[in-house]
Amino acid sequence: MAAEPYAVILMAYGGPETLDDVEPYLLDVRGGRPTSPELVAEIRGHYAQIGGGSPLRRWTAAQAAALAEALRLPVYVGMRHWQPFIKDTVERIVSDGHRRVVAVAMAPHYSTLSVGAYEKRLIEAAGGRLELALVRSWGEHPQYLEALHEHLAQVLQRFPAPLEVQVIFTAHSLPRKILETGDPYPDELRRTAQALAARLRLRPGQWDLAWQSAGHLPEPWLEPDAGTVLERLAAQGHRDVILAPIGFVCDHVEVLYDVDVEYQALARRLGLRLERPRSLNDDPALIGALADLVRRAARERGWLG
C-alpha cells in the first residue's frame, strides 16, 4: 500500500504526437474501423500546420506536474485514444500500490459521450481494484471562471472599442441526439458562458454560445456552428470578434487548427478581426481549481482527516 492517502488521475482525449501517429490514432478513435486515405491525409494536413502533432499530452502532463506539486500527491495522466492509455495508467497506479484514486476528466462540462466515456474506461480498467472518486461538472468553479475571465479581459483590451466587440463562446460540438436523452452538456456550457458574460459585463446580444469541431459522422450536430455565427455577425455589420473556446483547458488541434487556422481564415474572408484568448494550459488559477476539486472529492469520500 502506498504511503499517500490517495492518488489522482487526469484523463483527456489524447492526440497524435507525430504525423505518423495520425492513422493509428484515428483507428483507435473509430473503434478499429479503417479511415479512408483521403481523410487520413486531410487530418495529417491539419496537424502539419500546428507543428506536426498534438501538444495535448504535453500540456496535460504539465498540468499533472503542477497539480502534484500543489497537492503533494502523485498525479497520473491517462488518455482515452492515445498513449498513455487510461488502461495502462491504471496498471501503473495499481503497481505503485495505490488503492484510492480521485479521477478528473480534463473537460469541465459533463456529457455521457465525453466525460462519461472516460469514466467507463477507467472503471473497466480498474476492475474493482481501486476505490474511485469521480470529479464531474466543474465549469462553474470560481477559480476556473476567474482564469477564463482574466484571459478574456486581456484580449478585450486589444481592441480600440471594447464595448463594440462581439464574443463567441465555443465548445466541442456533439451529435444533436444528446438533447433527446437529457444530457447536461449544452446547459452546463450555457451556464459557464452566462457567468463569463456577467463578469465581463457584456450586454445582451453582445455574446453567443456556439459549437465547433463537429465530427465527420453523417448525423446532425449541435447548432449553431461557430462559422455560422461569424457569418451572421459580419452580415450585421460587426467587425471585431473574440472567439473563446471555453470548453477546452489547453492547446490542441481544435484550438490551434480549427480556431487559429480555419475560423481565422473565414473571419478574414468576411472582413472580421478575430482574436482568441490564450488557452489556460498550466495557468495557476486552473491548477488551483483542480486542487480544490480533488481535495473536495477526497474529503467527501473520507480520505482526508
C-alpha positions as CSV (number, residue, x, y, z in Angstrom):
1,M,0.0,0.0,0.0
2,A,1.4,3.4,-1.0
3,A,2.1,5.9,1.8
4,E,-0.1,8.6,0.3
5,P,-3.8,8.7,1.3
6,Y,-4.8,8.7,-2.4
7,A,-3.6,9.3,-5.9
8,V,-5.0,11.4,-8.8
9,I,-5.5,10.7,-12.5
10,L,-6.1,13.4,-15.1
11,M,-8.0,12.0,-18.1
12,A,-8.0,13.6,-21.6
13,Y,-9.0,12.6,-25.1
14,G,-5.5,12.0,-26.5
15,G,-4.0,13.1,-29.8
16,P,-1.2,12.0,-32.3
17,E,2.2,13.5,-31.4
18,T,3.7,12.9,-34.8
19,L,2.3,12.8,-38.3
20,D,3.0,9.0,-38.4
21,D,0.7,8.6,-35.3
22,V,-2.3,10.1,-37.2
23,E,-3.5,6.9,-38.8
24,P,-3.2,4.6,-35.8
25,Y,-4.8,7.3,-33.6
26,L,-7.8,7.5,-36.0
27,L,-8.0,3.7,-35.9
28,D,-8.5,3.9,-32.1
29,V,-10.9,6.8,-32.3
30,R,-13.0,4.9,-34.8
31,G,-13.0,1.7,-32.8
32,G,-10.8,-0.3,-35.2
33,R,-12.7,0.8,-38.4
34,P,-10.2,1.9,-41.1
35,T,-10.2,5.6,-42.1
36,S,-10.2,6.5,-45.8
37,P,-6.8,7.6,-47.2
38,E,-8.3,10.9,-48.1
39,L,-9.5,11.7,-44.6
40,V,-6.1,10.5,-43.1
41,A,-4.3,12.9,-45.5
42,E,-6.7,15.7,-44.6
43,I,-6.2,15.3,-40.9
44,R,-2.4,14.8,-41.3
45,G,-2.5,18.2,-43.0
46,H,-4.2,19.8,-40.0
47,Y,-1.5,18.5,-37.7
48,A,1.2,19.5,-40.1
49,Q,0.0,23.1,-39.8
50,I,0.3,23.1,-36.0
51,G,3.8,21.8,-35.7
52,G,3.4,18.2,-36.7
53,G,1.5,16.8,-33.8
54,S,-0.8,17.5,-30.9
55,P,0.5,19.2,-27.7
56,L,-2.4,17.7,-25.6
57,R,-0.3,15.1,-23.8
58,R,2.5,17.6,-23.0
59,W,0.1,20.1,-21.6
60,T,-1.8,17.5,-19.6
61,A,1.5,16.3,-18.2
62,A,2.4,19.9,-17.3
63,Q,-1.0,20.3,-15.5
64,A,-0.4,17.0,-13.7
65,A,3.1,18.1,-12.5
66,A,1.8,21.4,-11.3
67,L,-1.2,19.7,-9.5
68,A,1.2,17.1,-7.9
69,E,3.2,20.0,-6.5
70,A,0.1,21.7,-5.2
71,L,-1.3,18.6,-3.6
72,R,2.0,16.9,-2.6
73,L,0.4,13.7,-4.1
74,P,1.1,11.5,-7.1
75,V,-0.8,12.6,-10.2
76,Y,-1.0,10.4,-13.2
77,V,-2.2,11.0,-16.8
78,G,-4.4,8.7,-18.9
79,M,-5.7,9.2,-22.4
80,R,-8.8,7.8,-24.0
81,H,-7.5,7.4,-27.5
82,W,-3.7,7.7,-27.3
83,Q,-0.7,6.9,-25.2
84,P,-0.6,6.7,-22.2
85,F,-3.9,5.0,-22.4
86,I,-6.2,5.0,-19.4
87,K,-6.0,1.3,-19.0
88,D,-2.1,1.3,-19.0
89,T,-2.1,4.2,-16.5
90,V,-4.4,2.2,-14.2
91,E,-2.0,-0.7,-14.2
92,R,0.8,1.7,-13.2
93,I,-1.3,3.1,-10.4
94,V,-2.1,-0.4,-9.1
95,S,1.6,-1.4,-9.4
96,D,2.6,1.6,-7.5
97,G,0.5,0.4,-4.6
98,H,-2.4,2.9,-4.7
99,R,-5.9,1.8,-3.9
100,R,-7.8,5.1,-3.8
101,V,-7.9,7.4,-6.8
102,V,-9.6,10.8,-7.5
103,A,-10.3,11.0,-11.2
104,V,-10.6,14.3,-13.1
105,A,-11.6,14.4,-16.8
106,M,-10.0,17.5,-18.3
107,A,-13.3,18.5,-19.7
108,P,-15.2,20.9,-17.3
109,H,-18.6,20.1,-18.8
110,Y,-20.2,16.7,-18.4
111,S,-21.5,14.6,-21.3
112,T,-22.1,10.9,-21.4
113,L,-20.3,10.9,-24.8
114,S,-17.1,12.6,-23.4
115,V,-16.5,12.5,-19.7
116,G,-18.9,9.5,-19.3
117,A,-16.7,7.6,-21.8
118,Y,-13.5,8.4,-19.9
119,E,-15.1,7.2,-16.7
120,K,-16.3,4.0,-18.3
121,R,-12.8,3.1,-19.5
122,L,-11.4,3.9,-16.1
123,I,-13.9,1.8,-14.2
124,E,-13.4,-1.1,-16.6
125,A,-9.7,-0.9,-16.3
126,A,-9.8,-0.7,-12.5
127,G,-11.9,-3.9,-12.4
128,G,-12.8,-3.3,-8.7
129,R,-9.1,-3.0,-7.6
130,L,-9.4,0.8,-6.9
131,E,-11.8,3.0,-4.9
132,L,-12.7,5.8,-7.3
133,A,-13.9,9.3,-6.6
134,L,-15.1,10.9,-9.9
135,V,-15.0,14.7,-10.3
136,R,-17.6,16.0,-12.7
137,S,-19.2,19.2,-14.0
138,W,-16.8,21.9,-12.8
139,G,-17.4,24.5,-15.4
140,E,-18.7,27.0,-12.8
141,H,-15.8,26.6,-10.3
142,P,-14.8,30.1,-9.3
143,Q,-11.1,29.8,-10.0
144,Y,-11.8,28.2,-13.4
145,L,-14.1,31.1,-14.2
146,E,-11.6,33.6,-12.9
147,A,-8.9,32.2,-15.1
148,L,-11.1,32.3,-18.2
149,H,-12.2,35.9,-17.3
150,E,-8.6,37.1,-16.9
151,H,-7.6,35.7,-20.3
152,L,-10.7,37.2,-22.0
153,A,-10.3,40.6,-20.4
154,Q,-6.8,40.8,-21.7
155,V,-8.0,40.2,-25.3
156,L,-10.8,42.7,-25.0
157,Q,-8.2,45.4,-24.2
158,R,-6.5,44.8,-27.6
159,F,-9.5,46.4,-29.3
160,P,-9.9,50.2,-29.6
161,A,-13.6,49.9,-28.8
162,P,-14.1,47.0,-26.3
163,L,-17.8,47.8,-25.9
164,E,-18.4,47.1,-29.6
165,V,-16.6,43.7,-29.6
166,Q,-18.8,40.6,-30.1
167,V,-17.8,37.5,-28.1
168,I,-18.5,33.9,-29.3
169,F,-18.0,31.3,-26.5
170,T,-17.4,27.9,-28.1
171,A,-17.1,24.2,-27.1
172,H,-16.7,21.0,-28.9
173,S,-19.9,20.1,-30.8
174,L,-21.6,16.7,-30.1
175,P,-24.3,14.8,-32.0
176,R,-27.6,16.5,-31.6
177,K,-29.2,13.3,-30.3
178,I,-27.8,14.0,-26.8
179,L,-30.6,16.5,-26.5
180,E,-33.1,13.7,-26.6
181,T,-31.6,11.9,-23.6
182,G,-31.3,14.9,-21.3
183,D,-27.6,15.1,-21.5
184,P,-26.4,18.1,-19.3
185,Y,-23.6,19.2,-21.7
186,P,-25.3,22.1,-23.5
187,D,-26.9,23.6,-20.3
188,E,-23.6,23.4,-18.4
189,L,-21.8,25.2,-21.3
190,R,-24.5,27.9,-21.3
191,R,-24.1,28.5,-17.6
192,T,-20.4,28.9,-18.0
193,A,-20.9,31.4,-20.8
194,Q,-23.5,33.3,-18.9
195,A,-21.2,33.6,-15.9
196,L,-18.4,34.9,-18.0
197,A,-20.7,37.3,-19.8
198,A,-21.7,38.7,-16.5
199,R,-18.1,39.0,-15.2
200,L,-17.2,40.8,-18.5
201,R,-20.3,43.0,-18.3
202,L,-21.3,42.0,-21.8
203,R,-24.6,43.4,-23.0
204,P,-27.5,41.1,-24.1
205,G,-26.8,40.4,-27.8
206,Q,-23.1,41.0,-27.4
207,W,-22.3,37.4,-27.0
208,D,-23.2,34.0,-28.4
209,L,-22.7,30.3,-27.4
210,A,-21.7,28.2,-30.5
211,W,-20.3,24.8,-31.3
212,Q,-17.1,23.9,-33.1
213,S,-15.1,21.0,-34.5
214,A,-18.1,18.8,-35.4
215,G,-17.1,15.3,-36.4
216,H,-17.3,13.5,-39.8
217,L,-20.2,11.3,-38.9
218,P,-23.3,11.8,-41.2
219,E,-25.7,13.0,-38.5
220,P,-27.0,16.3,-37.1
221,W,-24.7,18.1,-34.7
222,L,-25.4,20.8,-32.1
223,E,-26.2,24.2,-33.6
224,P,-25.3,26.9,-34.2
225,D,-21.8,26.2,-35.6
226,A,-19.3,29.0,-34.8
227,G,-18.7,29.6,-38.5
228,T,-22.4,30.3,-39.0
229,V,-22.3,32.8,-36.1
230,L,-19.3,34.6,-37.7
231,E,-21.2,34.9,-41.0
232,R,-24.2,36.3,-39.2
233,L,-22.1,38.9,-37.3
234,A,-20.4,40.0,-40.5
235,A,-23.8,40.4,-42.2
236,Q,-25.0,42.5,-39.3
237,G,-22.0,44.9,-39.8
238,H,-19.9,43.8,-36.9
239,R,-16.1,43.9,-37.4
240,D,-14.4,43.0,-34.1
241,V,-14.9,39.5,-32.7
242,I,-13.4,37.3,-29.9
243,L,-13.8,33.6,-30.2
244,A,-13.3,32.0,-26.8
245,P,-13.1,28.1,-26.7
246,I,-14.3,27.8,-23.1
247,G,-14.9,24.1,-23.4
248,F,-11.1,23.3,-23.6
249,V,-8.5,23.7,-20.9
250,C,-5.3,23.6,-23.1
251,D,-4.0,23.9,-26.6
252,H,-4.7,21.1,-29.0
253,V,-5.9,20.7,-32.6
254,E,-9.4,22.0,-32.0
255,V,-7.9,25.3,-30.8
256,L,-4.6,25.6,-32.8
257,Y,-6.1,24.4,-36.2
258,D,-9.9,24.7,-36.0
259,V,-9.8,28.2,-34.4
260,D,-6.5,29.6,-35.3
261,V,-6.4,28.4,-38.9
262,E,-10.0,27.6,-40.2
263,Y,-12.1,30.1,-38.3
264,Q,-9.4,32.8,-38.7
265,A,-9.4,32.2,-42.5
266,L,-13.2,32.5,-42.6
267,A,-13.0,35.7,-40.5
268,R,-10.6,37.3,-42.9
269,R,-12.8,36.4,-45.9
270,L,-15.7,38.0,-44.0
271,G,-13.7,41.2,-43.2
272,L,-13.7,40.4,-39.5
273,R,-10.9,41.0,-37.0
274,L,-10.9,37.7,-34.9
275,E,-8.9,37.3,-31.7
276,R,-8.7,34.3,-29.3
277,P,-7.7,34.3,-25.6
278,R,-4.7,32.3,-24.6
279,S,-5.6,28.7,-23.6
280,L,-5.5,28.1,-19.8
281,N,-2.8,25.4,-20.2
282,D,-1.0,25.4,-16.8
283,D,-2.4,28.7,-15.6
284,P,-2.1,28.8,-11.7
285,A,-5.8,29.6,-11.3
286,L,-6.7,26.4,-13.3
287,I,-4.3,24.4,-11.1
288,G,-5.9,25.9,-8.0
289,A,-9.4,24.9,-9.2
290,L,-8.2,21.4,-9.9
291,A,-6.6,21.1,-6.4
292,D,-9.8,22.3,-4.8
293,L,-11.9,19.9,-6.7
294,V,-9.6,17.0,-5.9
295,R,-9.5,17.8,-2.2
296,R,-13.2,18.2,-2.1
297,A,-13.8,14.8,-3.7
298,A,-11.3,13.1,-1.3
299,R,-12.9,14.8,1.7
300,E,-16.4,13.6,0.6
301,R,-15.1,10.0,0.5
302,G,-13.5,10.4,3.9
303,W,-9.9,10.1,2.6
304,L,-8.8,13.2,4.4
305,G,-8.6,13.8,8.1
